[in-house]
Amino acid sequence: MECYRFRPDGPFRRTLTARSCGQRGVGRRRVPADWLVTSATAPAEGMRADPYAIRTSPVASRATTPQSRSHSRTIGHGYPGHWPPTVGRMRIRIVDAFTERPFAGNPAGVVLLDTDTFPDDGWLQRVASEVNLAETAFAHPLPGAAEADWALRWFTPTTEAPMCGHATLATTHVLRNTGAATGTVRFATLSGVLSATADDGGTITLDFPTASLTALEVPRETAEVAEAIGADIVSAHRAGPYIDDLLLELADEKTVRALAPDLAALKRIGHRGFLVTAAAEDPTRGYDFVSRMFAPGVGIDEDPVTGSAHTALAPYWSARFGRDELTGLQVSARTGLVRTALRGDRTLLTGAAVTVIDGELLV
């Protein structure tokens, strides 16, 4: 037997190269030694052609029979017979973030890797697509690193995210509960080094960069968005640099709660997300403002609770109310509370989390 390994050079791209069976690596597959990689094959009827598809078939030097030919198989993305790359068994958890009770807040997949590098990007994206939550987080330790303790990446069902609050909180919750980390944890991410601190009561505070806000002229620059969300816009800002959202203040809390936007139209406009918000109707109920987040362009029709969006909501509403510490309620169907504290160019986001599923990833 020989050992073969898929080596993706990007999501959904695969080549097949021979490797020694003794070598360590992700995505290895054992195939009969008398099989040889040959030309690309046609997909099944009705399926899109895949230029990276390959076929294995018996080598010409060995006599073939109808029986042996029947064992040839097609390998490629998107149609029957595909062998995706694998990394082996590992734990995967589903954690509800920004909530103290299960089946609320924002669920995130969390995979803690025991290697010092990430698997191939294609494998990460496939797992996130299979989990099919707003984000799945993947983290591995950084032994001996000076600036960070863990490397952390986030994937939606369709793409990698540059920043994610709820999946960072969920990852910290898992690290704390498993004893893999205590105190403050520093993560190396696409958004720089982010830290998270768990207190004795189980709540976790994230330290994220404060978003910059650029005002848009209403209605001249917002007419298309207003039509897509189906409501008048009071004020609008572009948030960046890591989140690429439009922050849209609406008339009141009732309007935000009742919103039923045209998601296809929002997707065509092209931002990561559309963050609608309004002041709380009754601040004595324990929150200062409400919000909802729609992100169809990255595969999320409505995000239940968006931690990263509060790096824009915090400076916006702190300037309005004249207070640095606020509480936001995201009024999706699941709802969730995010406590915010503005600290100049950093925003602290505090919330709780609950593990609801603890299982095993088999591939």
C-alpha positions in Angstrom: 0.0 0.0 0.0 1.1 3.5 -0.7 0.0 6.7 1.1 -1.5 9.6 -0.7 -2.3 13.0 0.6 -4.6 15.8 -0.7 -2.8 19.1 -0.7 -5.2 22.0 -1.3 -3.8 25.3 -2.7 -7.0 27.0 -1.8 -10.6 26.2 -0.9 -12.1 23.5 -3.0 -8.8 22.9 -4.9 -7.1 19.5 -4.6 -4.1 17.8 -6.2 -3.0 14.3 -5.3 0.6 13.5 -4.6 2.3 10.4 -3.3 3.7 10.5 0.2 5.6 8.0 2.3 3.1 6.3 4.6 5.4 7.1 7.5 5.2 10.8 7.0 2.9 12.8 9.3 0.4 15.1 7.5 -3.2 16.0 7.2 -5.6 14.6 4.7 -3.8 11.4 4.0 -5.6 8.6 2.2 -4.5 5.0 1.6 -5.2 3.7 -1.9 -4.2 0.4 -3.6 -0.6 0.5 -4.9 -1.7 -0.6 -8.4 -3.8 2.5 -8.8 -2.5 5.5 -10.7 -3.6 9.1 -11.0 -4.8 9.8 -14.5 -6.8 12.6 -16.2 -9.7 14.7 -15.0 -13.1 13.1 -15.3 -16.5 14.4 -16.2 -18.9 15.0 -13.3 -22.2 13.2 -12.9 -25.1 14.4 -15.0 -26.5 17.8 -13.8 -23.4 18.7 -11.7 -20.9 21.4 -12.4 -17.6 20.4 -14.0 -14.7 20.4 -11.6 -11.3 21.1 -13.1 -9.6 19.7 -10.1 -11.3 16.3 -10.3 -9.1 13.3 -10.7 -9.6 9.6 -11.4 -7.7 6.7 -10.0 -7.5 3.6 -12.2 -5.4 0.4 -12.4 -2.0 0.9 -14.0 -1.6 -0.3 -17.6 1.0 -2.9 -16.8 -1.5 -5.0 -14.8 -4.2 -6.9 -16.6 -7.7 -5.6 -15.8 -10.9 -7.4 -15.5 -14.5 -6.1 -15.3 -14.3 -6.7 -11.6 -11.2 -4.6 -11.2 -12.5 -1.8 -13.4 -15.6 -1.6 -11.3 -13.5 -0.6 -8.3 -12.2 2.6 -10.0 -13.6 5.7 -8.4 -13.8 9.4 -9.0 -12.3 11.8 -6.5 -13.2 15.5 -6.6 -15.2 18.2 -4.9 -18.9 18.4 -5.4 -20.1 15.0 -6.7 -20.3 11.3 -5.5 -17.1 9.5 -4.7 -15.2 12.5 -3.4 -12.6 11.9 -0.7 -12.1 15.1 1.3 -8.8 15.6 3.2 -8.9 14.5 6.8 -7.0 15.2 10.0 -8.3 12.5 12.2 -10.6 12.4 15.2 -10.8 15.4 17.5 -13.2 17.1 19.9 -15.7 19.7 18.6 -18.0 21.7 20.8 -21.0 23.9 20.1 -21.1 26.9 22.5 -23.9 29.4 22.9 -22.2 32.8 23.4 -23.4 36.0 25.0 -26.0 34.2 27.0 -26.3 32.5 30.4 -28.8 29.9 29.2 -28.7 27.2 26.5 -30.5 27.7 23.2 -30.0 31.5 23.3 -27.2 33.8 22.3 -25.1 33.0 19.3 -23.9 29.4 18.8 -20.4 28.8 17.6 -18.4 25.7 16.7 -15.1 25.4 18.6 -12.2 23.1 17.5 -9.1 23.0 19.6 -6.2 21.5 17.6 -3.3 19.7 19.3 -0.9 20.7 16.5 1.3 23.8 16.2 -0.1 24.7 12.8 -3.6 24.8 11.2 -4.7 22.1 8.8 -5.3 23.0 5.1 -7.7 25.9 4.6 -10.0 23.7 2.5 -10.5 21.3 5.4 -11.2 24.2 7.8 -13.8 25.6 5.4 -15.5 22.2 4.9 -15.8 21.7 8.6 -17.4 25.2 9.0 -19.8 24.5 6.2 -20.7 21.2 7.8 -21.3 22.8 11.2 -23.3 25.5 9.4 -23.3 28.0 12.2 -22.5 31.7 11.8 -18.9 30.9 12.7 -16.7 28.0 13.6 -13.5 28.8 15.5 -10.2 26.8 15.1 -7.4 27.4 17.5 -4.0 25.8 18.2 -1.4 26.6 20.9 1.6 28.8 20.3 4.2 27.4 22.6 7.0 29.8 23.3 5.4 32.7 21.4 6.1 36.1 23.0 3.0 38.0 21.9 0.2 35.4 21.9 -0.8 32.1 23.5 -3.0 30.7 20.8 -3.6 31.1 17.1 -7.2 31.6 16.2 -9.2 31.7 13.0 -12.9 31.9 12.3 -14.9 30.6 9.3 -18.5 31.2 8.3 -20.2 28.5 6.2 -18.8 30.2 3.1 -15.7 32.2 3.9 -13.0 33.1 6.5 -13.9 36.0 8.8 -11.4 38.7 9.7 -12.9 39.2 13.2 -15.5 37.4 15.3 -16.5 38.2 18.8 -18.9 35.4 19.8 -16.7 32.6 18.5 -13.7 34.2 20.4 -15.8 34.2 23.6 -16.9 30.6 22.9 -13.2 29.5 22.4 -12.2 31.2 25.6 -15.0 29.5 27.4 -13.8 26.1 26.2 -10.2 26.8 27.1 -11.2 27.8 30.6 -13.5 24.9 31.2 -11.0 22.3 29.9 -8.1 23.8 31.9 -6.2 24.5 28.7 -5.8 28.2 29.7 -6.4 30.3 32.8 -6.5 34.0 33.4 -6.0 36.2 30.3 -5.6 34.4 27.0 -4.0 36.2 24.0 -5.0 35.2 20.5 -3.1 35.8 17.3 -5.7 36.6 14.6 -6.2 38.4 11.3 -7.3 41.4 13.4 -4.0 41.4 15.4 -3.6 40.2 19.0 -6.9 40.0 20.8 -7.2 39.1 24.5 -9.9 37.5 26.6 -10.2 37.4 30.4 -12.5 35.1 32.3 -13.6 36.1 35.8 -14.5 33.7 38.7 -18.2 34.0 37.9 -17.8 32.6 34.4 -18.2 35.8 32.4 -15.6 36.6 29.8 -14.4 40.0 28.7 -12.9 40.5 25.2 -10.5 43.2 24.3 -11.1 44.2 20.7 -10.0 47.2 18.5 -12.6 50.0 18.4 -14.2 50.3 14.9 -13.8 53.6 13.0 -17.1 55.2 11.9 -17.5 57.2 8.7 -20.7 59.1 8.3 -22.8 58.7 5.1 -25.2 61.3 3.7 -28.8 60.4 4.3 -30.8 59.8 2.1 -28.4 60.4 -0.9 -26.0 57.6 -0.1 -28.5 55.3 1.6 -31.5 55.1 -0.6 -30.7 51.7 -2.0 -30.1 50.3 1.5 -33.3 51.9 2.9 -35.3 50.2 0.2 -33.7 46.8 0.9 -34.3 46.9 4.7 -37.7 48.4 4.3 -37.4 51.2 6.7 -36.4 54.9 6.9 -32.8 55.5 8.0 -32.1 58.2 10.6 -28.3 58.1 10.3 -25.8 55.8 8.6 -22.1 55.1 9.1 -19.6 52.8 7.5 -17.7 50.8 10.1 -14.1 49.5 9.6 -11.4 48.5 9.2 -12.0 44.9 10.2 -15.7 44.5 10.0 -16.9 46.4 6.8 -20.4 46.9 8.1 -23.0 49.6 7.5 -24.3 50.9 10.9 -27.9 52.1 10.3 -29.9 53.9 13.1 -33.6 53.5 12.7 -36.5 55.4 14.3 -37.1 53.3 17.3 -36.9 49.8 18.9 -40.2 48.7 17.5 -39.0 49.3 14.0 -35.8 47.3 14.6 -37.7 44.4 16.0 -40.3 44.3 13.2 -37.8 44.6 10.4 -38.1 42.0 7.5 -35.4 43.1 5.0 -35.0 41.9 1.4 -31.9 39.7 2.0 -31.2 39.2 -1.7 -31.1 42.9 -2.2 -28.8 43.4 0.7 -26.4 40.7 -0.7 -26.2 42.6 -3.9 -25.1 45.8 -2.2 -22.0 44.0 -1.0 -21.0 44.8 2.6 -20.1 42.1 5.2 -23.1 43.1 7.3 -26.0 45.6 7.8 -26.2 46.5 11.4 -29.6 48.2 12.3 -29.9 49.8 15.7 -32.1 52.1 17.8 -32.1 53.5 21.4 -33.9 51.3 23.9 -37.6 52.1 24.3 -37.3 51.6 28.1 -33.8 51.8 29.5 -35.0 50.5 32.9 -35.3 47.1 31.3 -31.6 46.5 31.5 -30.3 47.6 28.1 -29.4 50.9 26.5 -29.8 50.1 22.8 -31.0 47.3 20.5 -29.6 46.0 17.3 -29.9 43.3 14.6 -27.3 42.1 12.1 -28.0 40.9 8.6 -25.0 39.4 6.6 -26.2 37.4 3.6 -23.1 38.2 1.7 -21.0 35.9 4.0 -23.7 33.2 4.3 -25.5 34.5 7.4 -29.0 35.8 6.8 -29.3 37.1 10.4 -26.6 36.7 13.0 -28.1 36.0 16.4 -25.6 38.0 18.5 -22.6 39.8 16.9 -19.8 40.6 19.2 -17.6 42.3 16.6 -20.5 44.6 15.6 -20.5 46.1 19.1 -17.0 47.5 18.5 -19.0 49.9 16.2 -22.1 50.2 18.4 -20.1 51.0 21.5 -18.5 54.3 20.2 -21.7 55.2 18.4 -24.0 55.0 21.4 -21.4 56.1 23.9 -21.1 59.4 22.0 -24.9 59.7 22.0 -25.4 58.9 25.7 -22.2 60.4 27.1 -21.3 57.2 28.9 -18.4 54.8 28.2 -20.2 51.7 29.6 -23.4 50.5 28.1 -25.4 47.3 27.5 -26.7 46.3 24.1 -29.5 43.8 23.4 -29.4 42.1 20.0 -33.1 41.3 19.3 -32.8 38.4 17.0 -35.0 35.4 17.7 -32.4 33.9 20.1 -31.5 37.3 21.7 -28.3 38.1 23.6 -26.8 40.7 25.9 -23.4 42.4 25.2 -21.9 44.7 27.8 -19.6 47.3 26.2 -16.9 49.5 27.7 -15.2 52.1 25.5 -11.5 52.5 26.2 -10.2 54.8 23.5 -9.0 52.7 20.5 -10.1 49.5 22.3 -13.6 48.2 23.2 -14.3 45.7 25.9 -17.1 43.2 25.2 -18.4 41.2 28.1 -20.7 38.2 28.1 -21.3 34.6 29.3 -21.3 31.3 27.4 -22.8 27.8 27.7 -21.6 24.6 26.1 -24.5 22.7 24.6 -22.8 20.0 22.6 -19.5 18.2 23.1 -18.8 15.6 20.5 -16.2 14.1 18.2 -15.2 15.1 14.7 -14.4 12.0 12.8 -12.8 13.2 9.6 
